[in-house]
Amino acid sequence: MKTIDAKSKELREVNGALRESLNGGPVEIKNAEDLHGLAAGLNRGEVVVRGSAGDYLGVLNSGGTIRVTKNAGKYVADNMTDGVIIIEGNADYGVGQYCYGGTVVVHGNAGDFTATMNKGATIIVNGDVGDEAGTYMLAGDLVVVGNAGENFANYLIRGDIYIGGEWKSLGHNTKLKSLTKKDIGKLEKYFEAHGLDADPTGFKKIVAASEKPFYH
Amino acid sequence: MGVVGAFCVSVNREICINAQMPGKCATCAEVCPHGVYALDVETGQMQIQNFNACVGCRICAEFCPANAIRINPAESEYISRYPWTFSAIEEVHHKAQTGEYLLRGFGTQGPTPNFDMITVVPSQIASEAPRDKYREECNMQVIIGEDTCEKPMILKLPFVWPAMSFGALSKEAKLALAIGAAMTGIATNTGEGGLLPEEMWLSRGYADEKRKQKKWEPGGSLVVQWSTGRWGVSAEYVNSGDAVEVKIGQGAKPGMGGHLLGAKVTEAVSEVRGIPVGSDALSPCRYYDVQTMDDMKHMVSFLRDVTEHKFPILFKLGPSRPYADVAACIEAGADAISIDGLVGGTGCSPDLVTQGVGIPTIACIPPAVQALKDYGVYRKVKLIALGGIRNGLDAFKAMAMGADAVGFGSAAEVALGCRVCYACHKGNCPYGITSQKEEFRARLDPVEGGERLANFIRATGEEVKILTMLSGHSSIADLSPEDLRAMDLNTAALTGLKLAGFERPLPMWEDGFVGVSGNGKK
């Protein structure tokens, strides 16, 4: 596997080297915790970030597979349209915001405003999420295996939110729905695909109360 | 200040087709965006049902086949009953009855400080002699990102179409803007509603996707907007244009995000934006993915990275604290900064925000210029003035105050046929400019519209050229505030321009912008 040492390098240099190397199999990047926007806009290939990553990891990802062996900073997978991003540790504020597609899996905990304005991606957090997770989601799935903070799913417009644990408070425009067989099948598939030890039968599902909550 | 109750509607029943033959004509009821007229289905008679709702756009008069309609402003109302004018009363009644605040489209109504009390100073014998428009050349070109980008964006004339989204505008209007830009070598802008595929080739002057032969010379540029709602945005999208514009705000509703009501989110709009049909597309007021100034710098850096450092990164600001905001855009790494003034337009906004929030355009430009000068990037990082610029005279004044280029948003809609009815948010635009309905859109041909827009730009370009040359310059880059005088104290106080007759700036402006505001360097 080709390795890029990002230590004291500029974003342009590291991402340039990464794009050049993608066709030759998986690329490993180390010492990247101070780089913001690592692996931006990839449309293919496989990247392993050894250690932790900075902010905006995999922003505008449109088909790359990115795995981080430790933690990630803010805005993981920002505006992703396709591909897979896996964080083996924790992720900070704003995982999977503005995504249209693809999958994000955080094995640890994720911060506030996770999956804000998700428009079609699958965002799975094996641990807990912070406050305001799922704000103004328009499509896609948010799956939280652990607990959620305040104002969970605030102003949900469309899309499905599943949670295994508890929330501190539920946001506006939300309603609880029971899981269908299809939901359970979908969650089982997600858990199996990403090696998560969770049982979907105890999960709760949150959907939008109204599709047009602001202007009538 | 609304316009409700400000107009008298009269129909000459002697020539009105419906009055002569009930049931025969309902044109006024069909075209009025505000429901002033109603057809009684039982009798077939047309009636003025709600004359208070008239906003004076005169669309009905234009469409009336018998030329039977007259609309007259009820001006005396505003003098004799102010401040409790009929419109003020109607607005309170509306809220009392519905519990809802007013929404509307277009821009600010009523007088606000503007370019009209500024005059252009011509050359005579003491200053540089005038240039001859008919026999000499004048450089009108603007290049954005010349020193910073691999593919700088070239404007053949110092004009842009500012961001207006597909959704707010119809597809036909968006394509007309792209064609108009191609015919004149200026830039069109996707706005925040995603990209119509046709915009990519039409804006560059090609009639079809294959781009074999250029149909419209010289071909224009396409700016793709990166905004807080991120509608239809992907890595491919940011690479589809000649520049990426980071939207911070806009003149009509600074501090708020874009509003596109569900009524206009049709199948086609939903596809381009990637959102459900009929949902309200309300953009957040700020970036969920920016919390600090460092984040903003990182955003610019990944946008440059994803676009491989080819294209300029532009910023668009609403009118707030122009000195500090422009300074922040420079720090974030902008190649050009648009600043949109108070009267800048919109497809939909709460009435009070459009009406009462923001700094007038003429007061935004001098602090913005000062910030560029203090950072040593004046004329390198380009300044684009937006908001209420209607013609070559306004454009020249904005450029002499220090802008490198100007944008025509509302004026572009008017060039397409708009009569300013303030109902852009309703989706019933009878000219098909801001409507998503087939029957209205069929009235707007993109090529004809593009020609109208190109004509407007050409004529306006000539106007700017006349003024540039008669004031002794052969390049728009040489314009300066010395080419202008304020004609009243208010304008002199707001802009720092020399007061006509007094021939100096007002005493408080003697030390320049820093002496007035405490911001900036001497």
Interface residues (C-beta under 8 A of the other chain):
Chain A: L11 R12 N15 H36 G37 A40 G41 N43 D55 Y56 V59 L60 N61 S62 K74 Y75 D78 N79 T81 Y93 G94 Q97 Y98 Y100 F113 T116 M117 K119 G120 T135 Y136 L138 A139 I157 R158 E211 K212 F214 Y215
Chain B: L103 G229 R230 V233 S234 A235 E236 V238 L261 G262 G274 I275 P276 G278 S279 D280 L282 P284 Y288 D289 Q291 D295 H298 M299 S301 F302 R304 D305 V306 H309
